[in-house]
Amino acid sequence: MKKSLLLVAAFLAVFFYIAASPVAADETEAAGKKLGFGFAPGLIPDKDFAGGQLIVGIRQGANANNIIKASSALGAKAVRRIEGAVLLRFPNEEAAKKAVYAMAARGDVRFVERNGIMKIPPKPILPDLEGIKSSFLNTDAGSQYVSSDPGTGYQWHHTVIRKTAALPALSATPPTVAVIDTGVDYTHKDLAGKVILGKNCVDDNFDPFDEHGHGTHVAGIIAAKSGNSAYGEGVCPNCKILAIKVLDASGSGTHFDVACGMEYARTASTTPATRVVNMSLGGQNSSLIETEVANLKAANIALVASAGNSNTTNAYYAYPGADPNTALRVMATTQNDCRAYFSNFSPSGKPTQYNIAAPGWYILSTALQEGFVAMSGTSMSAPVVAGAAALVWGQIPSLTMDDLVARLVNNGKSVSCGFAAATPRLDVQKAITGVPETGIIGRILDPATGQTPSPSAYINTKLYSGSTLLSSDAANKGGLYEMTGLSEGANRTLRAMRKGYMNARIRTGIAIKS
C-alpha cells in the first residue's frame, strides 16, 4: 500500500512538471510508472537527493549512447556510467525537472529517479563506557580469548557468537569480504597487508582511504589480524577485505556512489574471490540499488546489510537492509541476548523482515590513527555476521548463497528479549559444525556501574546443581565466562566468587540444554 501511494505521489509530481506539454494521457501514465525515488512531495533538493541530477536506468540490450545523446539535447551531461544506468547532471534543478518526462517516455529507458542521499545509520546515543580505556591494551586477556592479542578479552561478541568454542581448523583462504562504506585505513597495524584497494566511487579513483573511521571499524570487526599482539581480532581473521569507498568524510554519499561500489564488488577479480559484501549504511528506496541487490544475488554473492538504528519496525528507514532480496538483514543485540534499544526489528506479523541478529553493543574494533575503540549500532552487528558468513563459507565452500544464508539463520540461537518475534542470533559454532552445544556463557558486570567489576581481577564462576559443583570457569578481564560440555538439566545455579568479596548468586533456575 505504501509503495502504491509513493508511486501515485511520484506520478502527480511529474505530472505537474510536464503539465504544459501536450501529451496523451496514456503516455503520461506509462512514463509515470517508470519513476523511481525522488518525486514524492516534500523531498528537498540537496538534502534528500542531489539537485540537478537524474539517474536513468537502461533497458537490457538498449544502446546507452542513444540515451546520452538525447539527454544532451535537453542540456544534460552524462557524468558517470555503470552497467545498466547513467548519471545525468543538468545545469540546474529546473532543467532536471523539465527533462524527467522526456527521459521516462523513451522506450529504451527502464526507470528515471533522483540521485538520493545515503548515509551511515544515525549514531545511537549511549552512556559513557567506563573501564574500557587505552590502558587495557597492556593487560592480559585472561583465560577465555580467541588469540593472545590483548584486546580480545574485551571483545565479548566472540564469546557470545561462539567463536571461542571448540571449532575445527579454520580455512586459511576464506572468501574476501567487500566493505562498502567510508573506505578503510589500510595502514592500520591490525589491517595492513590484508586490504585489497578497490574503487573510490566518491572521488572516482582507486584509493579508498577512510577519512571518517566508520569503514575502518567495520573492516576490523570482520577481519582484524589475530596473534599479532596488537589490539583485538576479527570474526574472520584469515579474511581479506576489499575496501570500497562510497561515503565521504562526513559519512554521506549518493545512490549512484553506492551502486558504483556494489557493481565493483560484484565484478572485481580478487584472490580469494569476493563472495560476501557488507553494507552498514542506509537510505530510501531506489530502483538503482534494487537492481544492484538483484545483481549480487544472481552472482551468488551474500549481501549483509544493517537493519538501522531507529528503534522501529518500519523497513523504510533501513533500506537496503530490509529489501526482501537482501541475503542477511542484521539487527543488534547486547551481551545478555536482548535487542539493543536502538536497533530496528521485525514486526510480529513479518518476523523475517530482518532475518538475523548479532552483537552490536560496545563492539571494540579498529579506528583511525592506530586506534581501537568501542562503537555501537547495527553498523557493528552487520560485519559480525559478514565475518561469520565468510568463516562458514571458508569451511564449506560448496554452499550456494541461499544455502549459506539458511545455514546461518537456521542455526542461530532463538532470542526474544526486546523483539516482537523470536529471532535467530548468530551462532558460529553451530553454523560450522551443525552440532549444538550444551553449555552456559555470559558476562559478569558490576550491578552498581553496569561495567566489568573493578579493580580488574579474575572472577571465578561456578555452576551448581543444589550443592553439587558441576563446572567452573575463571572469567577474563572483560568479565566473560563460558562453560561447555555440560549435562542437560534444570534448576542450576551460577555463583560468582572473588577473593575479599562475598560469594554472589547471580543466576538461578538455569536450564542446560542443547
C-alpha positions as CSV (number, residue, x, y, z in Angstrom):
1,M,0.0,0.0,0.0
2,K,2.8,2.4,1.0
3,K,4.7,1.7,-2.2
4,S,1.5,2.4,-4.3
5,L,1.0,5.7,-2.5
6,L,4.6,6.7,-3.3
7,L,4.1,5.8,-6.9
8,V,0.9,7.9,-7.1
9,A,2.7,10.8,-5.5
10,A,5.6,10.4,-7.9
11,F,3.2,10.4,-10.8
12,L,1.5,13.6,-9.7
13,A,4.8,15.3,-9.1
14,V,5.9,14.6,-12.6
15,F,2.5,15.5,-14.0
16,F,2.9,19.0,-12.6
17,Y,6.4,19.2,-14.1
18,I,5.1,18.5,-17.5
19,A,1.5,19.8,-17.4
20,A,2.3,22.3,-20.1
21,S,3.3,19.6,-22.6
22,P,0.5,18.4,-25.0
23,V,0.9,14.7,-24.4
24,A,-1.6,11.9,-24.4
25,A,-2.9,10.7,-21.0
26,D,-1.8,7.1,-21.6
27,E,1.7,8.2,-22.5
28,T,1.9,10.3,-19.3
29,E,0.7,7.3,-17.2
30,A,3.2,5.0,-18.8
31,A,6.0,7.4,-18.1
32,G,4.9,7.9,-14.5
33,K,5.2,4.1,-13.9
34,K,8.9,4.3,-14.7
35,L,9.6,6.8,-11.9
36,G,11.8,5.7,-9.0
37,F,12.9,7.6,-5.9
38,G,12.8,11.3,-5.6
39,F,9.4,12.5,-6.9
40,A,7.2,12.3,-3.8
41,P,6.0,15.6,-2.3
42,G,8.1,17.1,0.5
43,L,11.6,16.0,-0.7
44,I,14.2,18.7,-0.7
45,P,17.0,19.0,-3.3
46,D,20.5,18.7,-1.9
47,K,19.0,17.2,1.4
48,D,17.1,14.2,0.2
49,F,18.7,14.0,-3.3
50,A,21.4,15.7,-5.3
51,G,19.8,18.7,-7.0
52,G,20.1,18.9,-10.8
53,Q,20.8,15.2,-11.3
54,L,18.8,12.3,-12.7
55,I,19.6,8.6,-12.8
56,V,18.4,6.9,-15.9
57,G,18.1,3.1,-15.9
58,I,18.8,1.5,-19.3
59,R,16.7,-1.4,-20.7
60,Q,18.6,-4.6,-21.3
61,G,20.0,-4.6,-24.8
62,A,19.5,-0.9,-25.4
63,N,22.3,1.4,-26.5
64,A,23.3,3.8,-23.7
65,N,24.8,6.2,-26.2
66,N,21.4,6.9,-27.7
67,I,20.1,7.9,-24.2
68,I,23.1,10.1,-23.5
69,K,22.7,11.8,-26.9
70,A,19.0,12.5,-26.2
71,S,19.8,13.9,-22.7
72,S,22.5,16.1,-24.2
73,A,19.8,17.8,-26.3
74,L,18.0,18.6,-23.0
75,G,21.1,20.2,-21.6
76,A,22.4,17.3,-19.6
77,K,25.9,15.9,-19.3
78,A,26.5,12.2,-18.7
79,V,28.9,12.4,-15.8
80,R,29.1,8.7,-14.8
81,R,28.1,5.3,-16.0
82,I,27.7,1.8,-14.6
83,E,26.2,-1.3,-16.2
84,G,22.6,-0.6,-16.8
85,A,22.5,3.1,-15.7
86,V,23.8,6.5,-16.4
87,L,24.0,9.6,-14.1
88,L,23.0,12.9,-15.8
89,R,23.9,16.3,-14.5
90,F,21.8,19.3,-15.6
91,P,22.8,23.0,-15.4
92,N,20.3,23.5,-12.6
93,E,17.4,21.9,-10.8
94,E,14.7,23.3,-13.0
95,A,16.4,21.8,-16.1
96,A,16.4,18.4,-14.4
97,K,12.7,18.7,-13.6
98,K,11.8,19.6,-17.2
99,A,13.7,16.6,-18.5
100,V,12.1,13.9,-16.4
101,Y,9.1,13.2,-18.6
102,A,11.1,13.3,-21.9
103,M,13.5,10.7,-20.5
104,A,10.9,8.5,-18.9
105,A,8.8,8.4,-22.1
106,R,11.6,6.7,-24.0
107,G,11.3,3.0,-24.8
108,D,14.9,2.3,-24.1
109,V,14.6,3.7,-20.5
110,R,13.7,1.4,-17.7
111,F,13.4,3.9,-14.9
112,V,14.2,7.5,-14.0
113,E,14.9,8.7,-10.5
114,R,16.7,11.2,-8.4
115,N,20.2,10.6,-7.0
116,G,19.2,10.1,-3.4
117,I,21.4,10.6,-0.4
118,M,22.6,7.6,1.6
119,K,24.3,7.7,5.0
120,I,25.7,5.8,7.9
121,P,22.7,4.9,10.2
122,P,22.3,7.6,12.9
123,K,24.7,7.0,15.7
124,P,22.9,5.7,18.9
125,I,23.2,8.0,22.0
126,L,25.0,5.8,24.5
127,P,26.1,6.1,28.1
128,D,29.8,6.6,28.7
129,L,31.9,3.5,28.5
130,E,33.8,3.2,31.8
131,G,36.5,0.7,32.2
132,I,37.4,0.4,28.5
133,K,40.4,2.6,28.3
134,S,43.7,2.7,26.4
135,S,45.5,1.1,29.4
136,F,43.7,-2.2,28.9
137,L,45.8,-2.8,25.8
138,N,48.7,-3.7,28.0
139,T,46.8,-6.2,30.1
140,D,46.5,-10.0,29.9
141,A,43.3,-11.1,28.1
142,G,42.7,-13.8,30.7
143,S,41.6,-17.4,30.4
144,Q,39.0,-17.0,27.6
145,Y,40.3,-15.5,24.5
146,V,40.4,-16.1,20.8
147,S,44.1,-15.3,20.4
148,S,46.7,-13.8,22.6
149,D,46.0,-10.2,21.3
150,P,45.5,-8.0,24.4
151,G,42.1,-6.6,23.4
152,T,40.3,-9.9,22.7
153,G,39.4,-10.4,26.3
154,Y,37.1,-7.3,26.0
155,Q,35.6,-8.4,22.6
156,W,32.6,-10.0,24.2
157,H,31.0,-10.7,20.9
158,H,33.4,-13.5,20.1
159,T,32.2,-15.5,23.2
160,V,28.5,-14.8,22.5
161,I,28.6,-15.9,18.9
162,R,30.7,-18.9,20.0
163,K,33.8,-18.0,18.1
164,T,35.7,-19.1,21.2
165,A,34.1,-22.6,21.1
166,A,35.9,-25.7,20.0
167,L,36.0,-25.3,16.3
168,P,37.7,-27.3,13.5
169,A,40.8,-25.9,11.9
170,L,39.7,-22.8,10.1
171,S,40.4,-22.2,6.4
172,A,43.5,-20.2,5.6
173,T,41.8,-18.8,2.5
174,P,38.1,-17.9,3.2
175,P,36.3,-15.7,0.8
176,T,37.2,-12.0,0.6
177,V,34.7,-9.6,2.1
178,A,33.9,-6.3,0.4
179,V,33.3,-3.4,2.8
180,I,31.2,-0.8,1.0
181,D,31.5,2.1,3.4
182,T,33.6,5.2,4.1
183,G,36.7,3.3,2.9
184,V,39.3,1.6,5.1
185,D,42.5,2.7,6.8
186,Y,44.7,0.1,5.1
187,T,47.8,1.3,7.1
188,H,46.3,0.3,10.4
189,K,48.5,-2.3,12.2
190,D,45.6,-4.8,12.5
191,L,44.6,-4.4,8.8
192,A,47.8,-3.7,7.0
193,G,48.7,-6.2,4.3
194,K,45.2,-7.7,4.1
195,V,43.3,-4.9,2.5
196,I,42.7,-5.0,-1.3
197,L,42.4,-1.5,-2.6
198,G,39.1,-1.2,-4.5
199,K,37.1,1.6,-6.1
200,N,36.7,5.0,-4.5
201,C,33.4,5.9,-6.0
202,V,33.3,9.3,-4.3
203,D,36.4,10.6,-5.9
204,D,36.5,8.2,-8.9
205,N,39.8,6.7,-8.2
206,F,41.3,3.6,-6.6
207,D,42.5,4.9,-3.3
208,P,39.7,4.1,-0.8
209,F,41.4,5.5,2.2
210,D,39.0,6.2,5.1
211,E,38.7,9.8,6.2
212,H,35.8,9.1,8.6
213,G,36.6,6.0,10.6
214,H,33.3,4.0,10.2
215,G,34.6,1.7,7.5
216,T,37.8,1.0,9.3
217,H,35.8,-0.1,12.4
218,V,33.6,-2.3,10.2
219,A,36.6,-3.9,8.5
220,G,38.3,-4.6,11.8
221,I,35.2,-6.4,13.1
222,I,35.3,-8.6,10.1
223,A,39.0,-9.3,9.6
224,A,41.5,-7.7,12.1
225,K,44.6,-9.8,12.4
226,S,45.0,-12.4,15.1
227,G,48.0,-13.3,17.1
228,N,50.0,-10.1,16.3
229,S,50.0,-8.8,19.8
230,A,48.0,-5.7,18.7
231,Y,44.5,-4.8,19.8
232,G,41.9,-7.5,19.1
233,E,40.9,-9.6,16.2
234,G,38.2,-10.0,13.6
235,V,35.5,-12.7,13.4
236,C,37.3,-14.0,10.3
237,P,40.9,-13.1,10.9
238,N,42.1,-15.0,7.8
239,C,39.8,-13.0,5.6
240,K,40.9,-10.3,3.2
241,I,39.0,-7.0,2.9
242,L,38.1,-5.4,-0.5
243,A,37.9,-1.8,0.5
244,I,35.3,0.2,-1.5
245,K,34.6,3.9,-0.7
246,V,31.1,5.2,-1.3
247,L,30.6,7.6,1.6
248,D,32.7,10.7,2.2
249,A,34.4,12.1,5.3
250,S,31.0,13.2,6.7
251,G,29.6,9.6,6.2
252,S,27.4,10.7,3.3
253,G,27.1,9.5,-0.3
254,T,24.5,9.0,-3.0
255,H,22.6,6.2,-4.6
256,F,24.9,6.3,-7.6
257,D,28.0,6.1,-5.4
258,V,26.7,3.1,-3.6
259,A,25.5,1.4,-6.8
260,C,29.0,2.0,-8.2
261,G,30.5,0.3,-5.2
262,M,28.1,-2.6,-5.4
263,E,28.9,-3.1,-9.1
264,Y,32.6,-3.0,-8.4
265,A,32.3,-5.6,-5.5
266,R,30.4,-7.9,-7.9
267,T,32.8,-7.6,-10.8
268,A,36.2,-7.2,-9.1
269,S,38.7,-10.0,-9.6
270,T,40.2,-10.8,-6.1
271,T,42.1,-13.6,-4.6
272,P,40.4,-15.2,-2.8
273,A,37.2,-14.4,-4.7
274,T,34.8,-11.8,-3.1
275,R,31.7,-13.7,-2.0
276,V,30.4,-11.5,0.8
277,V,29.5,-7.8,0.8
278,N,28.9,-5.7,3.9
279,M,26.8,-2.6,3.7
280,S,26.4,-0.8,7.1
281,L,24.6,2.2,5.6
282,G,21.0,3.3,4.9
283,G,18.8,5.4,2.8
284,Q,15.5,5.4,0.9
285,N,14.1,3.0,-1.7
286,S,15.9,3.2,-5.0
287,S,15.3,1.4,-8.3
288,L,19.0,1.6,-9.0
289,I,20.0,0.0,-5.6
290,E,17.3,-2.6,-6.0
291,T,18.9,-3.6,-9.4
292,E,22.3,-3.9,-7.8
293,V,20.9,-6.0,-4.9
294,A,19.4,-8.4,-7.5
295,N,22.6,-8.5,-9.4
296,L,24.6,-9.5,-6.3
297,K,22.0,-12.2,-5.6
298,A,22.3,-13.5,-9.2
299,A,26.1,-13.6,-8.9
300,N,25.8,-15.8,-5.8
301,I,27.3,-13.1,-3.5
302,A,25.9,-12.8,0.0
303,L,24.9,-9.2,0.8
304,V,24.9,-8.4,4.6
305,A,23.1,-5.2,5.5
306,S,22.5,-3.4,8.7
307,A,18.9,-3.0,9.9
308,G,19.2,0.6,11.1
309,N,19.3,2.3,14.4
310,S,15.8,4.0,14.6
311,N,14.1,1.6,17.1
312,T,11.3,0.9,14.6
313,T,9.7,-2.0,12.7
314,N,9.3,0.3,9.7
315,A,11.5,-1.0,6.9
316,Y,11.5,2.4,5.2
317,Y,14.3,3.7,7.4
318,A,16.8,0.9,6.7
319,Y,17.0,0.3,3.0
320,P,18.6,-1.8,1.7
321,G,18.7,-3.8,4.9
322,A,15.0,-4.6,4.7
323,D,15.0,-5.4,1.0
324,P,13.4,-8.9,0.6
325,N,16.2,-9.9,-1.8
326,T,19.0,-9.0,0.6
327,A,20.6,-12.1,2.0
328,L,21.2,-11.2,5.6
329,R,19.4,-8.3,7.3
330,V,21.0,-7.8,10.7
331,M,19.6,-6.5,14.0
332,A,21.8,-5.7,17.0
333,T,21.9,-7.4,20.4
334,T,23.6,-6.8,23.8
335,Q,25.6,-9.1,26.0
336,N,22.5,-10.6,27.6
337,D,20.9,-11.5,24.2
338,C,18.4,-8.7,24.3
339,R,17.7,-6.4,21.4
340,A,19.8,-3.2,21.6
341,Y,17.3,-0.5,22.3
342,F,18.2,1.4,19.2
343,S,18.0,-1.5,16.7
344,N,15.3,-1.7,14.2
345,F,13.4,-5.0,14.4
346,S,10.9,-7.2,12.6
347,P,7.2,-6.7,13.3
348,S,5.4,-9.7,14.8
349,G,3.4,-10.1,11.6
350,K,6.5,-10.2,9.5
351,P,9.2,-11.9,11.6
352,T,11.7,-12.3,8.8
353,Q,11.8,-8.7,7.6
354,Y,15.2,-8.7,9.3
355,N,16.3,-12.3,9.5
356,I,19.2,-12.5,11.9
357,A,20.6,-10.7,14.9
358,A,24.2,-10.3,16.2
359,P,26.1,-8.4,18.9
360,G,26.1,-4.6,18.2
361,W,26.6,-3.0,21.6
362,Y,30.0,-1.6,22.5
363,I,31.9,-3.6,19.9
364,L,35.7,-3.0,20.1
365,S,37.5,-2.7,16.8
366,T,40.0,-0.7,14.7
367,A,39.9,3.0,14.4
368,L,41.8,5.7,12.6
369,Q,45.4,6.7,13.7
370,E,46.1,3.2,15.0
371,G,43.1,3.4,17.3
372,F,41.0,0.7,18.9
373,V,37.6,1.9,20.1
374,A,34.1,0.7,21.1
375,M,31.2,1.6,18.9
376,S,27.5,0.5,18.9
377,G,24.9,0.1,16.2
378,T,23.6,-2.2,13.6
379,S,26.6,-1.0,11.6
380,M,28.6,-3.2,14.0
381,S,26.3,-6.2,14.1
382,A,26.3,-6.5,10.3
383,P,30.1,-7.0,10.0
384,V,29.9,-9.6,12.8
385,V,27.6,-11.6,10.5
386,A,29.6,-10.8,7.4
387,G,32.7,-12.1,9.1
388,A,30.8,-15.2,10.1
389,A,29.4,-15.7,6.6
390,A,33.0,-15.7,5.2
391,L,34.2,-18.0,8.0
392,V,31.4,-20.6,7.3
393,W,31.9,-20.3,3.6
394,G,35.6,-21.0,4.0
395,Q,34.8,-24.2,5.9
396,I,32.0,-25.3,3.4
397,P,32.9,-23.7,0.1
398,S,30.3,-25.8,-1.8
399,L,27.4,-23.9,-0.3
400,T,25.4,-21.6,-2.5
401,M,24.5,-18.2,-1.3
402,D,21.0,-19.4,-0.4
403,D,22.5,-22.4,1.4
404,L,24.8,-20.1,3.4
405,V,22.1,-17.8,4.5
406,A,19.9,-20.7,5.6
407,R,22.8,-22.3,7.5
408,L,23.4,-19.1,9.4
409,V,19.8,-18.2,10.1
410,N,18.6,-21.8,10.9
411,N,21.5,-22.5,13.3
412,G,21.1,-19.2,15.2
413,K,20.1,-19.2,18.8
414,S,16.4,-18.2,19.2
415,V,16.2,-15.0,21.3
416,S,13.1,-13.0,22.2
417,C,14.1,-10.3,24.7
418,G,13.1,-6.9,23.3
419,F,12.0,-8.4,19.9
420,A,8.4,-8.6,18.7
421,A,9.1,-12.0,17.3
422,A,11.5,-14.8,18.1
423,T,14.8,-14.0,16.3
424,P,17.8,-16.1,15.5
425,R,21.0,-14.7,17.0
426,L,24.2,-15.7,15.2
427,D,25.9,-18.9,16.4
428,V,29.2,-19.6,14.6
429,Q,29.9,-22.9,16.3
430,K,26.6,-24.4,15.3
431,A,26.7,-22.9,11.8
432,I,30.0,-24.6,11.1
433,T,29.6,-27.9,12.8
434,G,25.8,-28.4,12.8
435,V,26.1,-29.7,16.3
436,P,24.6,-27.7,19.2
437,E,26.5,-27.1,22.5
438,T,25.3,-27.9,26.0
439,G,26.7,-25.0,28.0
440,I,26.3,-21.6,29.6
441,I,28.0,-18.4,28.6
442,G,27.7,-14.8,29.9
443,R,29.4,-11.8,31.3
444,I,29.8,-10.6,34.8
445,L,29.0,-7.0,35.4
446,D,29.1,-4.8,38.5
447,P,25.4,-4.0,39.3
448,A,26.3,-0.6,40.5
449,T,28.1,0.5,37.4
450,G,27.0,-1.9,34.7
451,Q,30.7,-2.4,33.8
452,T,33.2,-5.2,34.5
453,P,33.9,-5.2,38.2
454,S,36.9,-3.0,39.3
455,P,39.6,-3.4,40.2
456,S,40.2,-5.9,37.4
457,A,40.7,-9.3,38.9
458,Y,39.6,-12.7,37.7
459,I,36.2,-13.7,39.0
460,N,35.6,-17.4,39.4
461,T,32.2,-18.5,38.2
462,K,30.8,-21.8,39.4
463,L,27.8,-23.7,38.3
464,Y,25.9,-25.8,40.8
465,S,23.1,-28.3,41.0
466,G,21.9,-27.9,44.5
467,S,25.2,-28.1,46.5
468,T,27.0,-30.2,43.8
469,L,29.6,-28.3,41.8
470,L,29.1,-29.1,38.1
471,S,31.7,-26.8,36.4
472,S,33.7,-23.6,36.9
473,D,35.5,-21.0,34.8
474,A,37.6,-18.0,35.6
475,A,36.1,-15.1,33.8
476,N,38.6,-12.9,31.9
477,K,39.1,-9.2,32.4
478,G,36.2,-8.4,30.2
479,G,34.1,-10.4,32.7
480,L,33.3,-13.2,30.1
481,Y,32.8,-16.8,31.2
482,E,31.9,-19.9,29.3
483,M,31.3,-23.5,30.4
484,T,30.5,-26.1,27.8
485,G,30.2,-29.9,27.5
486,L,27.7,-29.9,30.4
487,S,25.0,-32.5,31.0
488,E,21.4,-31.4,30.3
489,G,19.3,-30.5,33.3
490,A,17.2,-27.8,35.0
491,N,17.3,-25.6,38.1
492,R,21.1,-24.9,38.0
493,T,22.6,-22.0,40.0
494,L,25.5,-19.8,38.9
495,R,27.7,-18.2,41.5
496,A,30.5,-15.6,41.1
497,M,33.4,-15.6,43.6
498,R,36.4,-13.3,44.1
499,K,38.8,-13.1,47.0
500,G,37.7,-10.5,49.5
501,Y,34.1,-10.4,48.3
502,M,31.1,-12.3,49.4
503,N,30.1,-15.1,47.1
504,A,27.3,-13.9,44.9
505,R,24.4,-15.9,43.5
506,I,23.9,-14.3,40.1
507,R,21.6,-16.7,38.2
508,T,19.2,-19.3,39.3
509,G,16.8,-21.6,37.6
510,I,19.2,-22.2,34.8
511,A,18.2,-24.9,32.3
512,I,21.1,-26.6,30.4
513,K,20.0,-27.9,27.1
514,S,21.4,-28.2,23.5
